[in-house]
Amino acid sequence: MIPFRKSFTLLLFALTYLLSTNLYAVETKKPAPPEVIDRIVAVVNSDVITLSDLTDRTNLIAKQLQKQNIPLPDRKILMRQVLEKMIYDSVQKQYAEEMGLKVEDAQLDQAIERIAKSNHLTVEQFNKQVVSEGVPLKKFRQEISTEMLLAELRKREVDNKVQVSDNEVKAQLAQEKKLGANAQEEYDIAHIYVSVPENSTREQRDLSRKKIEKALNTIKSGVAFSQVAASYSDAPDALQGGNLGWRPAARLPVIFVEAVQKMHPGDTSNILETSNGFHLIQLLDVRGGATAKKITQYHVRQILIKINPGEEAQAKNKVYGIYDRLKAGEDFAKVASLSSEDDSRNNGGDIGWITAGETLPDFEKQLQLLHPGEISQPFETALGWHIVQLVSERESDTSLEGRMEAIKQGITARKTDELFDEWVRQLRDNAYVDIRLDDF
């Protein structure tokens, strides 16, 4: 089982900066003693992370946690968590650059324009506000550029490679029925994950278990789950208090779904063990599933005669000539195969089932006038002249269809999260990382 990744969005970075009021001003009001010199706290391949970089990022994360009302963990623990996040970002950024990926200035400008617009500001007003909050504009642009680069890297290396089969959807649906879960039901969940190294020894696994047990005991002593997550969790969402947000059952591992089925909002699970480590989840809230909905669907054949500029009269004469042949008893499918000017002619004019509300209004209006087996008079739409035959009509219950689609989307998101986390972990494991933060 692999922890879920919950990446920062561009807007979140923007809001984080805007919420970090007087952060840099506070730093400048308390200058470091003359004997303290900036130093390297980690080497990541060809990149270095300095103490000042780590301090700045830790301050930003601390502000973000405070704005979310998440109690701050011990400063040294928080710095180590932030450093690990910076290491993961560094290995991804270096890999992206090796692959030739980059964010052009025009792309960055467009992204910042979208952020400004979402805050109901012009770009000039937004930039002034960023600067007024004590954040250097150059640093802000660098952060946004990095997030864009990592998003593009994820899309290239992972997102486009995930596929979900019909059998997977059916198996998930059967599992949810067995558990009493609803594909449309969503759970607001927080998560703590303690990893176990690949090919770990029994001693290493025991150490990880002791860590998750300590986290659970800390929660039982009354410490907030979010604070414990920020202190103990190895998951990428640790610095957001472990919050995974709202997720349907299909986006959660079966072991999580089995747990939440027995929980009430506010409950924390027992320790959940997987091959890759140990988990704790807290159920924050549940919201209900979809209700059945009846819709009308039409099985339709059509003959389409397109209208070329300057040939309006010829098209009209042609379609009425075809209509006369149909009234005389010629087979609709045969006439459509010979005369229709769209791809449906390859199927005798059959265009399958059309759902009410999802086609041209004039087209649907004609269908509503027909009984199964009847043929319409010629009518005109933006596509040309039509003659349609209503083959049959049905009332369809879309609740199952909706559940199947929700399941497919959930499985896709889950597999993408898992594949990305595994890919990034391997990238980090294969990188040269030298941490020099022992005295902090």
C-alpha positions in Angstrom: 0.0 0.0 0.0 1.4 3.3 -0.9 0.4 6.6 0.7 -1.6 9.1 -1.2 -0.1 12.2 -2.6 -1.8 15.5 -2.1 0.1 18.1 -4.1 0.0 21.8 -3.4 -2.0 23.6 -6.1 -0.8 26.9 -7.6 -3.6 28.7 -5.8 -2.6 27.2 -2.5 0.9 28.4 -2.9 -0.5 31.9 -3.8 -2.7 31.9 -0.7 0.1 30.5 1.5 2.3 33.4 0.5 -0.4 36.0 0.9 -1.3 34.6 4.4 2.4 34.7 5.5 2.0 38.3 6.7 5.2 40.0 7.8 7.0 36.7 7.7 10.2 38.1 6.2 9.8 41.3 8.2 9.8 39.2 11.3 13.0 37.5 10.2 14.7 40.8 9.4 13.7 42.3 12.8 15.7 39.5 14.4 19.0 39.4 12.6 21.1 36.3 13.1 24.1 36.7 15.5 27.3 37.5 13.6 28.8 34.1 14.4 26.0 32.2 12.6 26.8 31.7 9.0 24.5 30.1 6.4 25.5 26.6 5.7 24.5 23.5 3.7 22.1 21.2 5.5 21.6 18.7 2.7 23.2 17.7 -0.6 20.8 16.2 -3.2 22.7 15.0 -6.2 24.1 18.2 -7.7 21.8 20.5 -5.7 22.2 21.9 -2.2 19.7 23.0 0.5 21.0 25.7 2.8 19.9 26.4 6.3 18.4 29.7 5.2 16.3 27.9 2.5 15.1 25.4 5.1 14.3 28.2 7.6 12.3 30.2 5.1 10.3 27.1 4.0 9.7 26.0 7.5 8.4 29.4 8.4 6.0 29.3 5.5 4.8 25.8 6.4 4.4 26.9 10.0 2.2 29.8 8.9 0.2 27.5 6.7 -0.4 25.1 9.5 -1.5 27.9 11.8 -3.9 29.2 9.3 -5.5 25.7 9.2 -5.6 25.7 13.0 -3.2 22.7 13.1 -1.1 22.8 16.3 2.6 23.0 15.4 4.9 20.1 16.3 8.3 20.7 17.9 10.3 23.1 15.8 13.2 20.5 15.2 10.7 17.8 14.1 8.9 20.3 11.8 12.3 21.3 10.2 13.1 17.6 9.5 9.7 17.0 7.9 10.1 20.1 5.8 13.7 19.1 4.8 12.4 15.8 3.6 9.7 17.5 1.5 12.4 19.8 0.0 14.6 16.7 -0.9 11.7 15.1 -2.7 11.0 18.3 -4.6 14.7 18.6 -5.5 15.0 15.1 -7.0 11.9 15.7 -9.0 13.0 19.1 -10.3 16.5 17.8 -11.3 14.9 14.8 -13.1 12.5 17.2 -14.9 15.4 19.4 -16.0 17.3 16.3 -17.2 14.3 15.4 -19.3 14.3 18.8 -20.9 11.1 20.0 -19.3 10.9 23.6 -18.4 8.3 26.4 -17.8 8.4 29.2 -20.3 8.0 32.8 -19.0 4.8 33.1 -21.0 3.3 30.0 -19.3 4.4 31.4 -15.9 2.8 34.7 -16.7 -0.4 33.1 -17.6 -0.5 31.0 -14.4 0.1 34.1 -12.3 -2.6 35.9 -14.2 -5.1 33.1 -13.4 -4.1 33.3 -9.7 -4.6 37.0 -9.7 -7.9 36.7 -11.4 -9.1 34.1 -8.8 -8.3 36.7 -6.1 -10.2 39.4 -8.1 -7.1 41.4 -8.8 -5.2 42.5 -11.8 -1.7 41.1 -12.2 -0.2 44.5 -11.2 -2.4 44.7 -8.1 -1.6 41.1 -7.2 2.2 41.6 -7.6 2.0 44.7 -5.4 0.1 42.7 -2.7 2.7 39.9 -2.8 5.5 42.4 -2.3 3.6 44.3 0.4 3.4 41.1 2.3 7.2 41.0 2.4 7.6 38.2 -0.2 10.2 38.9 -2.9 8.4 38.7 -6.3 11.3 36.7 -7.8 11.0 34.0 -5.1 7.3 33.9 -5.5 7.6 33.3 -9.3 10.2 30.6 -8.6 7.9 28.7 -6.3 5.0 28.9 -8.8 7.4 27.8 -11.7 8.6 24.8 -9.6 5.0 23.6 -8.9 4.2 23.9 -12.6 7.3 21.9 -13.5 6.5 19.2 -11.1 2.9 19.0 -12.2 4.0 18.6 -15.8 6.5 15.9 -14.8 3.8 13.9 -13.0 1.6 14.2 -16.0 4.3 12.9 -18.3 5.7 10.1 -16.1 2.6 8.8 -14.4 -0.8 10.3 -15.1 -0.9 9.3 -18.8 0.1 5.7 -18.1 -2.7 4.7 -15.8 -5.5 2.5 -17.3 -8.5 1.0 -15.7 -10.2 -2.1 -17.1 -13.9 -3.0 -17.0 -13.0 -6.0 -14.8 -11.4 -3.7 -12.2 -14.5 -1.6 -12.1 -16.8 -4.7 -11.7 -14.5 -6.1 -9.0 -14.5 -2.8 -7.1 -18.3 -2.6 -7.3 -18.7 -6.2 -6.0 -16.3 -5.4 -3.1 -18.2 -2.3 -2.2 -21.5 -4.1 -2.2 -19.9 -6.7 0.1 -18.7 -4.0 2.5 -21.9 -2.0 2.3 -20.1 1.0 0.8 -21.5 3.3 -1.9 -19.4 4.4 -4.8 -21.0 7.8 -4.6 -20.4 8.1 -0.8 -17.4 10.1 0.1 -15.2 10.1 3.2 -13.2 13.0 4.6 -10.1 11.3 5.9 -6.8 12.2 7.6 -3.9 9.8 7.4 -0.7 8.9 9.1 1.8 6.6 7.4 5.0 5.2 8.7 7.0 3.6 5.9 9.0 0.4 5.9 12.1 0.3 3.7 12.0 -2.0 0.6 13.5 -5.4 1.4 13.4 -4.5 5.1 14.7 -6.7 7.9 12.5 -7.7 10.8 14.3 -5.2 13.0 13.5 -2.4 10.6 9.9 -3.3 10.4 9.7 -3.5 14.2 11.2 0.0 14.4 8.5 1.3 12.1 5.8 -0.5 14.1 7.1 1.1 17.3 6.9 4.5 15.6 3.3 4.1 14.6 2.4 2.8 18.0 4.0 5.9 19.6 1.9 8.0 17.2 -1.3 6.2 18.2 -0.5 6.5 21.9 0.1 10.2 21.4 -3.3 10.6 19.8 -4.9 8.6 22.6 -3.3 11.0 25.1 -5.2 13.9 23.6 -2.9 15.4 21.1 -4.6 16.4 17.8 -4.4 13.9 15.0 -3.2 16.6 12.6 -0.3 17.6 14.9 0.7 14.0 15.3 0.6 13.6 11.5 2.8 16.6 11.0 5.3 15.1 13.5 5.3 11.4 12.6 3.9 10.7 9.1 6.2 9.8 6.2 3.4 10.7 3.7 3.6 13.7 1.4 0.4 15.1 3.1 2.1 15.2 6.5 2.7 18.9 6.3 -1.1 19.4 5.8 -1.9 17.6 9.0 -2.3 14.3 7.0 -5.5 15.6 5.5 -6.4 13.6 2.3 -9.7 15.5 1.7 -12.9 14.0 0.4 -12.5 10.7 -1.3 -15.0 8.1 -2.7 -14.6 4.5 -1.6 -13.1 3.6 -5.0 -10.2 6.0 -4.4 -9.4 4.3 -1.1 -7.6 1.0 -0.6 -9.9 -1.8 0.5 -8.2 -1.9 3.9 -9.2 1.8 4.5 -12.8 1.2 3.3 -13.1 -1.8 5.7 -12.0 0.4 8.5 -14.2 3.5 7.9 -17.3 1.2 7.6 -16.9 0.6 11.3 -16.1 4.2 12.3 -17.9 7.4 13.2 -16.7 10.9 12.4 -14.0 11.7 14.9 -12.8 8.1 15.3 -9.2 7.0 14.8 -8.6 3.5 13.4 -6.4 0.9 14.9 -3.0 0.4 13.2 -3.5 -0.9 9.6 -0.6 -2.9 8.3 0.4 -3.2 4.6 3.4 -4.5 2.8 5.0 -1.0 2.6 4.3 0.1 6.2 1.8 1.0 8.8 -1.2 3.4 8.7 -3.6 5.3 11.0 -6.7 7.0 9.6 -9.1 9.4 11.2 -12.6 9.7 9.8 -13.5 13.4 9.8 -16.9 13.3 8.0 -19.1 11.3 5.6 -21.4 12.7 2.9 -24.2 10.7 1.2 -24.3 9.0 -2.1 -26.3 9.5 -5.3 -30.0 8.8 -5.7 -31.5 7.0 -8.6 -32.6 9.2 -11.5 -34.8 8.2 -14.4 -34.1 9.6 -17.8 -35.6 9.0 -21.3 -33.4 7.5 -24.0 -34.2 7.1 -27.7 -32.9 4.5 -30.1 -32.7 6.3 -33.4 -31.9 5.9 -37.0 -31.4 9.0 -39.2 -30.8 10.1 -42.7 -28.8 13.4 -43.0 -28.5 15.6 -46.0 -25.9 18.3 -45.6 -26.5 21.8 -46.9 -23.7 23.3 -49.0 -23.5 27.1 -49.4 -25.6 28.1 -52.4 -27.2 24.6 -52.7 -30.0 25.0 -50.1 -32.8 24.3 -52.6 -31.1 21.2 -54.0 -30.6 19.8 -50.4 -34.3 20.4 -49.6 -35.5 18.7 -52.8 -33.2 15.7 -52.2 -34.4 15.1 -48.7 -38.1 15.4 -49.6 -37.5 13.0 -52.5 -36.0 10.5 -50.0 -39.0 11.0 -47.7 -41.4 10.2 -50.6 -39.5 6.9 -51.1 -39.8 6.0 -47.4 -43.5 6.7 -47.4 -43.9 4.5 -50.4 -42.5 1.6 -48.3 -38.7 1.5 -49.0 -36.6 0.1 -46.1 -35.2 2.9 -43.9 -31.9 1.2 -43.2 -31.3 0.5 -46.9 -32.1 4.1 -48.0 -29.9 5.5 -45.2 -27.0 3.3 -46.3 -27.3 4.6 -49.9 -28.3 8.3 -49.2 -27.3 9.6 -45.8 -24.3 11.9 -45.7 -22.9 11.0 -42.3 -21.0 8.1 -40.8 -24.2 6.5 -39.6 -24.9 5.3 -43.1 -22.4 2.5 -42.5 -24.9 1.1 -39.9 -28.0 1.7 -41.9 -28.4 5.1 -40.3 -28.4 3.7 -36.7 -26.9 6.2 -34.3 -27.7 4.2 -31.2 -29.2 5.5 -27.9 -29.6 9.2 -27.4 -30.2 10.5 -23.9 -32.8 13.3 -23.4 -31.1 16.6 -23.0 -27.9 15.6 -24.7 -28.8 16.4 -28.3 -29.9 19.3 -30.4 -33.2 20.7 -29.1 -34.8 20.7 -32.6 -33.7 17.1 -33.0 -35.1 16.0 -29.7 -38.3 17.8 -30.3 -39.0 15.7 -33.4 -38.2 12.5 -31.4 -40.8 13.4 -28.8 -43.5 13.5 -31.4 -42.8 10.0 -32.6 -43.9 6.5 -31.4 -41.6 3.5 -31.9 -41.4 2.6 -35.6 -42.6 6.0 -36.9 -40.6 8.2 -39.3 -40.5 12.0 -39.0 -41.1 14.5 -41.7 -37.9 16.2 -43.0 -36.7 18.9 -40.6 -33.7 21.2 -40.6 -31.0 21.8 -38.0 -27.6 23.5 -38.0 -26.2 20.2 -39.3 -28.5 19.9 -42.3 -31.8 18.2 -43.2 -32.8 15.2 -41.2 -35.3 12.3 -41.4 -35.3 10.2 -38.2 -36.9 6.9 -37.3 -37.6 6.2 -33.6 -36.7 2.5 -33.2 -37.6 2.3 -29.5 -37.7 4.3 -26.3 -36.9 3.5 -22.7 -36.7 5.0 -19.2 -33.2 4.4 -17.9 -32.0 4.3 -14.2 -28.7 6.1 -14.2 -27.7 5.4 -10.6 -25.8 2.2 -11.6 -24.2 4.0 -14.6 -23.2 6.9 -12.3 -21.7 4.5 -9.7 -19.7 2.7 -12.4 -18.3 6.0 -13.7 -17.5 7.1 -10.1 -15.7 3.9 -9.5 -13.7 4.2 -12.6 -12.6 7.7 -11.8 -11.8 6.7 -8.2 -9.7 3.7 -9.3 -7.9 5.9 -11.8 -7.1 8.5 -9.2 -6.0 5.9 -6.6 -3.8 4.1 -9.1 -2.3 7.4 -10.2 -1.6 8.4 -6.6 0.0 5.0 -5.8 2.1 4.9 -9.0 3.3 8.4 -8.5 4.3 7.9 -4.9 6.2 4.7 -5.8 7.9 6.5 -8.7 9.0 9.4 -6.5 10.2 7.2 -3.7 12.4 5.2 -6.2 13.7 8.5 -7.5 14.6 9.6 -4.0 16.1 6.2 -3.1 18.3 6.3 -6.2 19.5 9.8 -5.6 22.6 10.8 -3.7 21.4 12.5 -0.5 23.6 13.7 2.3 21.7 15.2 5.2 23.7 17.4 7.5 21.1 18.4 10.1 22.2 16.3 13.0 22.6 19.2 15.4 19.0 20.4 14.8 
